[in-house]
Amino acid sequence: MQVPLWFALLVVGYLGVRLIRPPVWLVGVLLLGGFLLADSVLAPAINSLVK
């Protein structure tokens, strides 16, 4: 099953706001920042740190 990245981010953001109740702007900044970092030149470095 393949889910588009934008849809997965939307679902994660919605559930995060509904369950944990952080400020909506904080969720937006974290999701947008993660999306932008995943497509940057830093992605291989981040991937090696996570693994």
Secondary structure as GFF3:
##gff-version 3
##sequence-region A 1 51
A	DSSP	alpha_helix	5	20	.	.	.	ID=ss1
A	DSSP	alpha_helix	24	38	.	.	.	ID=ss2
A	DSSP	alpha_helix	43	50	.	.	.	ID=ss3
###
